[in-house]
Amino acid sequence: MPNIVRQDTDHSTAILSITIEPSDYQAEYKSKLKEYRQKAQMKGFRRGQVPLSIVRKIYGKAILGEIVGKVFQESLSNYVQKEMGT
């Protein structure tokens, strides 16, 4: 679970610092890579038989960004809901 730290600067503003560790997204990242591998069609390879290293090289950063963004959004949403008391 991401670590969220709230720092009040004055009575109407605050700074939220969210720390996301690799353990927070690693399992989902590997799962998505395998999913992309099954769907990948590349010249020289049969469908679904593209090496994972090539899939990671081509799609890895995009998948990682998507997953980290999702984890960030969920943790921020949960924090705000908890703070609002709903």
N, C-alpha and C positions, 0 to 999 in steps of 0.2 A: 504494500500500500504506500503510495507517495506520502512524503512528509510535508505538511503544510505549516508554515510559521507566519503568524500575524504580528505585524509591528505597527502600532498606532502612532501616527505622526502628529496628529492633533485631534480635536473632538469630531471632525467630519471626514477625515481621510485616514487610510491605513495602507500598508504595503503587505502583500501576500507573497511569500516565497515558497515555491513548490519544488521539491527535490524528488526527481523520479530516478530510481535505481534500475539498473539493467534487469534485476530479478522481477521487476514490476511488469515488464513487457516481453521478456525473452521467450517464454513458452508460446505466447500468441504469435510472435515474430516467426519462430520456427514452423509453426502450424501454417501460417499464411504462405511462407516460402514453399512448403510442400504442396499446398493447394495450387499455387501458381505453376509449379513444376508439372503437375498433372495436366494442366490446361495449355501449357506452352507448346507452340509449334514453331520450330526453327529449322531452317534448311540444314540438312545433314544429320538430323535426328528424327527418330519416330516420335509421334505425338505422345507426350507424357514421359519420354525417356531423355529429356534434356538434363544434363548434369546439374546438380544443385548449385555448384560453384558458379556456373554460367548464369543461372537464374538469379543468384544473389548479386552477381556483378551488374546485371542489367536492371533488375527491379528492386534490389535490396534497399537502397536509400529511400525510394518512394514508399515502399511498404513500411519501413521503419518510421518515416515521418507520419504516415497515416495512423499507425498504432500508437506512437507516443502522443500525437494530438488527441486521439480518442481517450487515452489514459488520463491526460491532462484535463480534458473537458469533463470527464466523469468525476475525477477527484475534486475539481473546483465546484462542480454542481453539487456534489454530496456535501462539501464543506459549507457552501452557502445555505443549503437547505437545513443543515444541522444548526448553523448560527441563527437562522431565522426562526427556528423552532417548529418547523412543519415537517 
